[in-house]
Amino acid sequence: MVMLRSAIKHAVRKARRTAARVRGKVLLPNYAQLPSDESVLATDASIADGLTVTVGGYLPGGDSRDVSSLWFESSSGHRFECVFQHDGARSNRWQASAELPVREVLTDEKTWKAFALVGTTVRTVSLQEKPASTSRAAVSPESGHVWSVEGLSQELLLKGKPPASKWYVDNLTVRLGSIVCSVRAQGMAPEQAELLIRKRKTDSRIRIPLATSRGLGEARIFGSEILARDPEAQAGQPVVWDVWMGHEEAEPYRVRSSAADIDNPRRVFRYATTPFYFEGRRGLLRPYWTLDGYLSLEVRSGTVPAQAEGTGK
């Protein structure tokens, strides 16, 4: 009897040690060595409105409720969990979604790899190929981050890129003899910036300081300053000057409207021609949007009835 009890205690201790080793392997898996045939197949992956990532698929020969959790993990160890949507029925279909980790993508591109816990086993998630016409990319509406999901070497990857550092025109106010240009930053646009007014098809340019604070800025463009640099306009010919943005983190670029939902701002926004005086002569300044959606100015010397100030985007 004593020998039997000793044998039972030995067997119990051995079972406990084995169970502990198994638990350790489950909790601390070597993700890099998981075989591809152990992956969970995702048949669809999408990014809704640049805010959430949704992944769905099937678990062959099993119940979708066997997939207890799904998460994305980066090489630096950052991890975020997905929330499952179960319909309550026994099915091999599963689906999970999560908010995009915008705050984790500040200056450099980051990549997350998808994992799932099936029963007590951690598996990679692979993405089934889809036609080239299927889009799996989107831009976050507020921050401008660029997101995409793709399948690479039997793995589902989420990639996030920081937003482009750009300023956009938020509002234009036509005043007597000048235009007030209010701008808004998209992404991590630098505070030190300036407007560059360039005469089209020439090297002539005028630098106008941009007063910025917390992603907003304002600059005032005077018609007399442009006319003073343009003999053709002084002679009465209408001359076009394009509005560019310059800052240290990017090459100068043409300025667009911040109204991303308007495809053709030229059709929507019309501005008054504002008169001004330069060296005893009357000048005219008019802002407008080009056919391809950029801000430009037309300036010339001439006479037209004075028009009221107008505001528009």
Secondary structure, 3 states (H helix, E strand, C coil): CHHHHHHHHHHHHHHHHHHHHHHHHHHCCCHHHCCHHHCEEEEEEEEECCCEEEEEEECCCCCHHHEEEEEEEECCCCEEECEECCCCCCCCEEEEEEECCHHHCCCCCEEEEEEEEECCEEEEEEECCCCCCCCCEEECCCCCCEEEEEEECCEEEEEEECCCCEEEEEEEEEECCEEEEEEEEECCCCCCEEEEEEECCCCCEEEEECEEECCEEEEEEEHHHHHCCCHHHHCCCCEEEEEEEEECCEEEEECEECCCCCCCHHHHCCCCCEEEEECCEEEEEEEEECCCCEEEEEEEECCCCCCCCEEEC
